[in-house]
Amino acid sequence: MAQTITPCLWFNGQAEEATNFYLSVFPNSEVLNVTRYTEVGPGEPGSVVTISFRLNGQEFLALNGGPEFKFNEAVSFIIDCATQEEVDHYWEKLTADGGEPGPCGWLKDKFGVSWQVVPSILDEYLRDEDRERANRVMETMLKMSKLDIAELQRAYEGR
């Protein structure tokens, strides 16, 4: 089934730079199409209005909309990671060059976009019917910035 909802990311002249950055971070990524301003404006003729792109199967639209709107934590993108290697990769790439680490696997990239870099196993641990196990994992996670699968597993196992 084709994707029917596409997130639109509003940039102030950085759509092309941001798209290229995201393409370098995520595997199986590509630009789908680029729309440019014409003489009608409001941007410089030939400059990028929008870029449609795909990151590991998920489509996005980057829009050079101007300075009116800024990103905030009210919207974030969750990256489901099977291994610590994946967690480390996304964390390091997305916090590089001005990105900001946050609590509990959250971060902001250098453009201000919020991401959650989350190990797949975390949801299973937190939903465990054994509330003591789930509580230990939650307590451990709340003390972390970048999530550490081995440490979460130790908490889950009570070690």
ChimeraX attribute file (.defattr): number of C-alpha atoms within 10 A of each C-alpha:
attribute: neighborCount
match mode: 1-to-1
recipient: residues
	/A:1	3
	/A:2	4
	/A:3	8
	/A:4	6
	/A:5	9
	/A:6	11
	/A:7	11
	/A:8	14
	/A:9	19
	/A:10	21
	/A:11	24
	/A:12	14
	/A:13	17
	/A:14	17
	/A:15	23
	/A:16	19
	/A:17	13
	/A:18	18
	/A:19	22
	/A:20	15
	/A:21	15
	/A:22	19
	/A:23	18
	/A:24	14
	/A:25	16
	/A:26	16
	/A:27	12
	/A:28	12
	/A:29	19
	/A:30	19
	/A:31	16
	/A:32	12
	/A:33	10
	/A:34	15
	/A:35	13
	/A:36	16
	/A:37	15
	/A:38	14
	/A:39	10
	/A:40	8
	/A:41	12
	/A:42	11
	/A:43	17
	/A:44	13
	/A:45	13
	/A:46	12
	/A:47	16
	/A:48	20
	/A:49	23
	/A:50	22
	/A:51	22
	/A:52	19
	/A:53	22
	/A:54	20
	/A:55	18
	/A:56	13
	/A:57	13
	/A:58	13
	/A:59	19
	/A:60	19
	/A:61	21
	/A:62	23
	/A:63	21
	/A:64	21
	/A:65	18
	/A:66	14
	/A:67	10
	/A:68	8
	/A:69	10
	/A:70	13
	/A:71	15
	/A:72	11
	/A:73	13
	/A:74	6
	/A:75	10
	/A:76	15
	/A:77	13
	/A:78	13
	/A:79	17
	/A:80	15
	/A:81	18
	/A:82	13
	/A:83	15
	/A:84	14
	/A:85	11
	/A:86	16
	/A:87	22
	/A:88	16
	/A:89	15
	/A:90	19
	/A:91	27
	/A:92	15
	/A:93	16
	/A:94	25
	/A:95	17
	/A:96	14
	/A:97	11
	/A:98	12
	/A:99	19
	/A:100	16
	/A:101	20
	/A:102	16
	/A:103	14
	/A:104	18
	/A:105	22
	/A:106	22
	/A:107	24
	/A:108	23
	/A:109	20
	/A:110	16
	/A:111	19
	/A:112	16
	/A:113	20
	/A:114	24
	/A:115	23
	/A:116	22
	/A:117	24
	/A:118	26
	/A:119	20
	/A:120	14
	/A:121	15
	/A:122	20
	/A:123	11
	/A:124	10
	/A:125	22
	/A:126	17
	/A:127	12
	/A:128	13
	/A:129	10
	/A:130	11
	/A:131	12
	/A:132	13
	/A:133	19
	/A:134	21
	/A:135	17
	/A:136	19
	/A:137	22
	/A:138	18
	/A:139	13
	/A:140	19
	/A:141	21
	/A:142	12
	/A:143	11
	/A:144	16
	/A:145	15
	/A:146	21
	/A:147	25
	/A:148	18
	/A:149	20
	/A:150	10
	/A:151	15
	/A:152	22
	/A:153	18
	/A:154	13
	/A:155	21
	/A:156	22
	/A:157	13
	/A:158	11
	/A:159	7
